[in-house]
């Protein structure tokens, strides 16, 4: 087994030709969030990955093996829920509200300007639909936000700001509130029938 214990975020500093020749390793988020795992690369080699504790591997990162070879990590498609706002009954701000409620539950979220992604969860899907958001199942790469304290995961350097963050979930009473208006309008999609 070949050992890889060095990570180059997004292959920074490597020539494009080297990245093009590198073996690849396609991994889902469940594996990439671990700092120690075994996998098989595109050349059929068994790779033992041993990174510093707390290191998350992102799609596009490059592992350096003990023999100096490069292995480019690809984010594998996996089951996700894609959340978008309903233009007929809401605004894009509804995504901000959704991110707030999901964050209070410490749910890993991929944040995009026009949608959110989370791992499948029927209870959360029902909550989001009750907030008039469109929730659809998909098979896509999942790159959740790294959090304020995840240095490599968020793409920023780590530093303290003096105050510590609250610990534990903070549940907002509106999270499971009933819809404030009737949603049986005939507008081509069904919020409560899970057809989004």
C-alpha positions as CSV (number, residue, x, y, z in Angstrom):
1,X,0.0,0.0,0.0
2,X,1.2,3.5,-0.9
3,X,1.0,6.1,1.8
4,X,0.0,9.7,1.2
5,X,0.4,12.2,4.0
6,X,0.7,15.5,2.3
7,X,-2.1,17.6,0.8
8,X,-1.8,20.4,-1.6
9,X,-5.1,22.4,-1.5
10,X,-6.4,22.7,-5.1
11,X,-3.0,21.6,-6.4
12,X,-1.7,25.1,-5.6
13,X,1.7,25.7,-7.2
14,X,1.7,22.7,-9.4
15,X,2.0,23.0,-13.2
16,X,-1.1,22.1,-15.2
17,X,0.7,19.4,-17.1
18,X,1.5,17.6,-13.8
19,X,-2.1,17.8,-12.7
20,X,-3.2,16.4,-16.0
21,X,-0.9,13.4,-15.7
22,X,-1.8,12.7,-12.0
23,X,-3.8,9.6,-11.0
24,X,-7.2,10.4,-9.6
25,X,-9.2,9.3,-6.6
26,X,-13.0,9.8,-6.7
27,X,-14.4,10.0,-3.2
28,X,-17.7,11.1,-1.6
29,X,-18.0,13.6,1.3
30,X,-18.3,10.9,3.9
31,X,-14.7,9.7,3.1
32,X,-13.3,13.1,2.2
33,X,-14.2,14.6,5.6
34,X,-11.9,12.0,7.3
35,X,-8.2,12.5,7.8
36,X,-7.3,8.8,7.6
37,X,-8.7,6.4,5.0
38,X,-7.8,3.8,2.4
39,X,-8.8,4.0,-1.2
40,X,-7.9,2.8,-4.7
41,X,-6.7,5.4,-7.3
42,X,-7.4,5.4,-11.0
43,X,-4.2,3.4,-11.6
44,X,-5.4,0.6,-9.4
45,X,-3.0,1.4,-6.5
46,X,-4.1,1.0,-2.9
47,X,-3.5,4.4,-1.2
48,X,-3.4,4.8,2.6
49,X,-4.2,8.5,3.4
50,X,-2.8,9.8,6.7
51,X,-3.4,13.5,7.1
52,X,-3.3,15.7,10.2
53,X,-6.4,15.2,12.3
54,X,-9.3,17.5,11.3
55,X,-8.2,17.8,7.7
56,X,-11.0,17.6,5.1
57,X,-10.1,16.8,1.5
58,X,-11.9,18.8,-1.1
59,X,-12.5,18.0,-4.8
60,X,-9.5,19.4,-6.7
61,X,-7.1,18.9,-3.8
62,X,-3.9,16.9,-4.6
63,X,-2.4,14.2,-2.4
64,X,1.3,13.6,-2.5
65,X,2.3,9.9,-2.1
66,X,5.5,8.8,-0.3
67,X,7.0,8.0,-3.7
68,X,6.4,11.6,-4.9
69,X,3.5,10.7,-7.2
70,X,0.5,13.0,-7.3
71,X,-3.1,11.9,-6.8
72,X,-5.9,14.4,-7.7
73,X,-9.0,14.1,-5.6
74,X,-12.4,14.3,-7.4
75,X,-15.6,14.9,-5.5
76,X,-17.8,11.8,-6.4
77,X,-21.5,12.3,-7.2
78,X,-23.6,11.2,-4.2
79,X,-27.2,11.5,-3.1
80,X,-28.0,15.1,-2.0
81,X,-31.0,17.3,-1.6
82,X,-30.9,20.5,-3.7
83,X,-32.9,23.4,-2.2
84,X,-34.1,26.4,-4.2
85,X,-36.5,29.1,-3.5
86,X,-40.1,29.1,-4.9
87,X,-40.4,32.2,-7.2
88,X,-44.2,31.9,-7.0
89,X,-44.4,32.0,-3.2
90,X,-41.1,33.4,-1.9
91,X,-37.9,35.2,-2.6
92,X,-34.2,34.2,-2.8
93,X,-34.0,35.4,0.9
94,X,-35.8,32.2,1.8
95,X,-32.5,30.3,1.2
96,X,-30.9,32.5,3.8
97,X,-33.6,31.5,6.3
98,X,-33.2,27.9,5.4
99,X,-29.4,28.1,5.9
100,X,-30.0,29.6,9.3
101,X,-32.3,26.8,10.4
102,X,-30.1,24.1,9.0
103,X,-27.0,25.7,10.6
104,X,-28.7,25.7,14.0
105,X,-29.0,21.9,13.6
106,X,-25.3,21.7,12.7
107,X,-26.2,20.2,9.3
108,X,-23.3,20.3,6.7
109,X,-24.5,22.6,3.9
110,X,-23.1,23.5,0.5
111,X,-23.9,27.2,-0.1
112,X,-24.4,28.5,-3.6
113,X,-25.9,31.9,-4.6
114,X,-29.0,30.2,-6.0
115,X,-29.3,27.0,-4.0
116,X,-28.3,25.0,-1.0
117,X,-27.3,21.3,-0.8
118,X,-27.5,18.9,2.1
119,X,-27.3,15.2,2.5
120,X,-30.7,13.4,2.3
121,X,-32.9,13.7,5.4
122,X,-36.6,13.3,5.1
123,X,-37.3,15.3,8.3
124,X,-35.3,18.3,7.1
125,X,-36.8,18.0,3.6
126,X,-40.3,18.2,5.2
127,X,-39.3,21.3,7.3
128,X,-37.8,23.0,4.2
129,X,-40.9,22.3,2.1
130,X,-43.1,23.7,5.0
131,X,-41.0,26.9,4.5
132,X,-42.2,27.0,0.8
133,X,-38.8,25.9,-0.5
134,X,-38.3,23.5,-3.5
135,X,-36.5,20.4,-2.5
136,X,-35.4,17.8,-5.0
137,X,-33.2,14.7,-4.8
138,X,-30.1,14.6,-7.0
139,X,-26.8,12.7,-7.5
140,X,-24.1,15.4,-7.4
141,X,-20.8,16.3,-5.8
142,X,-21.1,17.6,-2.3
143,X,-18.8,20.3,-1.0
144,X,-20.2,21.6,2.3
145,X,-19.1,24.8,3.9
146,X,-16.1,24.2,6.1
147,X,-17.3,26.3,9.1
148,X,-15.6,29.1,10.9
149,X,-13.0,26.9,12.5
150,X,-12.1,24.7,9.5
151,X,-9.0,26.3,8.1
152,X,-8.5,24.3,4.9
153,X,-12.1,23.4,4.6
154,X,-13.3,26.9,4.3
155,X,-10.4,28.1,2.2
156,X,-9.3,30.7,4.7
157,X,-6.5,30.8,7.3
158,X,-7.5,30.1,10.9
159,X,-7.3,32.9,13.5
160,X,-9.1,33.8,16.7
161,X,-11.3,36.8,17.2
162,X,-11.4,36.7,21.0
163,X,-15.0,35.6,21.6
164,X,-16.0,32.0,21.6
165,X,-19.0,30.7,19.7
166,X,-22.0,29.2,21.5
167,X,-21.9,25.5,22.0
168,X,-24.8,23.2,21.2
169,X,-27.9,23.5,18.9
170,X,-30.0,26.5,19.1
171,X,-33.5,25.6,17.8
172,X,-35.6,28.5,16.5
173,X,-39.3,28.1,17.3
174,X,-40.3,29.0,13.7
175,X,-38.4,26.1,12.2
176,X,-41.4,23.8,12.2
177,X,-44.1,26.4,12.0
178,X,-47.1,25.7,9.8
179,X,-47.2,27.5,6.4
180,X,-48.8,31.0,6.7
181,X,-50.8,30.6,3.5
182,X,-52.7,28.0,1.5
183,X,-50.3,26.3,-0.9
184,X,-52.8,24.6,-3.3
185,X,-52.3,27.1,-6.1
186,X,-52.2,25.7,-9.6
187,X,-48.7,26.8,-10.7
188,X,-47.2,23.7,-12.2
189,X,-45.5,22.2,-9.2
190,X,-46.5,20.7,-5.9
191,X,-44.8,21.8,-2.7
192,X,-46.3,19.2,-0.5
193,X,-46.3,16.3,-2.9
194,X,-42.5,16.2,-3.1
195,X,-42.5,16.7,-6.8
196,X,-39.8,19.4,-6.7
